[in-house]
């Protein structure tokens, strides 16, 4: 992960290549992360899968049946 200033981003926006994320600083502090659209889409899919997993765990905890209840 590379770190650059916001001035660098403004001056080089048309020529950026994003092999990995680019952290942009503003006033010496990290302010933005620039990433490729492919990385962004993959991150969104991963978060969606984690949310589904969490929802299924909650559903299982709230409606779990015993073996006897399941076969009655």
GROMACS elastic network, one bead per residue, 0.5 to 0.9 nm:
[ bonds ]
;  ai    aj funct       b0    kb
    1    20     6  0.60551   500
    1    21     6  0.52570   500
    1    22     6  0.58260   500
    1    23     6  0.69957   500
    2    20     6  0.77955   500
    2    21     6  0.67253   500
    2    22     6  0.50040   500
    2    23     6  0.60630   500
    2    24     6  0.86293   500
    3    21     6  0.87820   500
    3    22     6  0.58064   500
    3    24     6  0.58983   500
    3    25     6  0.71831   500
    3    30     6  0.83755   500
    4     7     6  0.81793   500
    4     8     6  0.62306   500
    4     9     6  0.72729   500
    4    22     6  0.71891   500
    4    23     6  0.62451   500
    4    24     6  0.51220   500
    4    25     6  0.62088   500
    5     8     6  0.51896   500
    5     9     6  0.65819   500
    5    10     6  0.88791   500
    5    23     6  0.82369   500
    5    24     6  0.52976   500
    5    26     6  0.63997   500
    5    27     6  0.84403   500
    5    28     6  0.79064   500
    5    30     6  0.89115   500
    6    10     6  0.62663   500
    6    11     6  0.86698   500
    6    24     6  0.56751   500
    6    25     6  0.58790   500
    6    26     6  0.59587   500
    6    27     6  0.88230   500
    6    31     6  0.88320   500
    6    32     6  0.89122   500
    7    10     6  0.51103   500
    7    11     6  0.61979   500
    7    12     6  0.85496   500
    7    26     6  0.87438   500
    8    11     6  0.51775   500
    8    12     6  0.59759   500
    8    13     6  0.80440   500
    8    24     6  0.85879   500
    9    12     6  0.52300   500
    9    13     6  0.52894   500
    9    14     6  0.89782   500
    9    16     6  0.82893   500
    9    24     6  0.74677   500
   10    13     6  0.55637   500
   10    14     6  0.87042   500
   11    14     6  0.80897   500
   11    15     6  0.89450   500
   12    15     6  0.53927   500
   12    16     6  0.62033   500
   13    16     6  0.56117   500
   17    20     6  0.86042   500
   17    36     6  0.86333   500
   18    21     6  0.64621   500
   18    22     6  0.72966   500
   18    34     6  0.80317   500
   18    35     6  0.63100   500
   18    36     6  0.58930   500
   19    22     6  0.89564   500
   19    35     6  0.83930   500
   19    36     6  0.78006   500
   20    34     6  0.87897   500
   20    35     6  0.66292   500
   20    36     6  0.75884   500
   20    39     6  0.84096   500
   21    33     6  0.65122   500
   21    34     6  0.57221   500
   21    36     6  0.75064   500
   21    39     6  0.86303   500
   22    32     6  0.82453   500
   22    33     6  0.55869   500
   22    34     6  0.50070   500
   22    35     6  0.64194   500
   23    30     6  0.65083   500
   23    31     6  0.74812   500
   23    32     6  0.58603   500
   23    34     6  0.63918   500
   23    35     6  0.88859   500
   24    29     6  0.82899   500
   24    30     6  0.58626   500
   24    31     6  0.58285   500
   24    32     6  0.50345   500
   24    33     6  0.60270   500
   24    34     6  0.74391   500
   25    28     6  0.55679   500
   25    29     6  0.50031   500
   25    31     6  0.52002   500
   25    32     6  0.68756   500
   26    29     6  0.54034   500
   26    30     6  0.63495   500
   26    31     6  0.57994   500
   26    32     6  0.84166   500
   27    30     6  0.84300   500
   27    31     6  0.88423   500
   28    31     6  0.89020   500
   30    33     6  0.81725   500
   35    38     6  0.82389   500
   35    39     6  0.64243   500
   35    40     6  0.65844   500
   36    39     6  0.53056   500
   36    40     6  0.62760   500
   36    41     6  0.87271   500
   37    41     6  0.60707   500
   37    42     6  0.85284   500
   38    41     6  0.52322   500
   38    42     6  0.62085   500
   38    43     6  0.86268   500
   39    42     6  0.51098   500
   39    43     6  0.61413   500
   39    44     6  0.86764   500
   40    43     6  0.51058   500
   40    44     6  0.62675   500
   40    45     6  0.87340   500
   41    44     6  0.50895   500
   41    45     6  0.62472   500
   41    46     6  0.86502   500
   42    45     6  0.51433   500
   42    46     6  0.61874   500
   42    47     6  0.86905   500
   43    46     6  0.50905   500
   43    47     6  0.62328   500
   43    48     6  0.86320   500
   44    47     6  0.51925   500
   44    48     6  0.61928   500
   44    49     6  0.86983   500
   45    48     6  0.50583   500
   45    49     6  0.62118   500
   45    50     6  0.86632   500
   46    49     6  0.51614   500
   46    50     6  0.62612   500
   46    51     6  0.86918   500
   47    50     6  0.50771   500
   47    51     6  0.62025   500
   47    52     6  0.86837   500
   48    51     6  0.50948   500
   48    52     6  0.62791   500
   48    53     6  0.86760   500
   49    52     6  0.50811   500
   49    53     6  0.62045   500
   49    54     6  0.86690   500
   50    53     6  0.50263   500
   50    54     6  0.62026   500
   50    55     6  0.86290   500
   51    54     6  0.50983   500
   51    55     6  0.61533   500
   51    56     6  0.86055   500
   52    55     6  0.50851   500
   52    56     6  0.61347   500
   52    57     6  0.85957   500
   53    56     6  0.51673   500
   53    57     6  0.62237   500
   53    58     6  0.87217   500
   54    57     6  0.51015   500
   54    58     6  0.62808   500
   54    59     6  0.86166   500
   55    58     6  0.51297   500
   55    59     6  0.61100   500
   55    60     6  0.85675   500
   56    60     6  0.60460   500
   56    61     6  0.85756   500
   57    60     6  0.51153   500
   57    61     6  0.62132   500
   57    62     6  0.87225   500
   58    61     6  0.51426   500
   58    62     6  0.62358   500
   58    63     6  0.86532   500
   59    62     6  0.53001   500
   59    63     6  0.61153   500
   59    64     6  0.80296   500
   60    63     6  0.54337   500
   60    64     6  0.53562   500
   60    65     6  0.89360   500
   61    64     6  0.57025   500
   65    68     6  0.79696   500
   65    69     6  0.58190   500
   65    70     6  0.60123   500
   66    69     6  0.51820   500
   66    70     6  0.62384   500
   66    71     6  0.88640   500
   67    70     6  0.51434   500
   67    71     6  0.64524   500
   67    72     6  0.88010   500
   68    71     6  0.54137   500
   68    72     6  0.62015   500
   69    72     6  0.53798   500
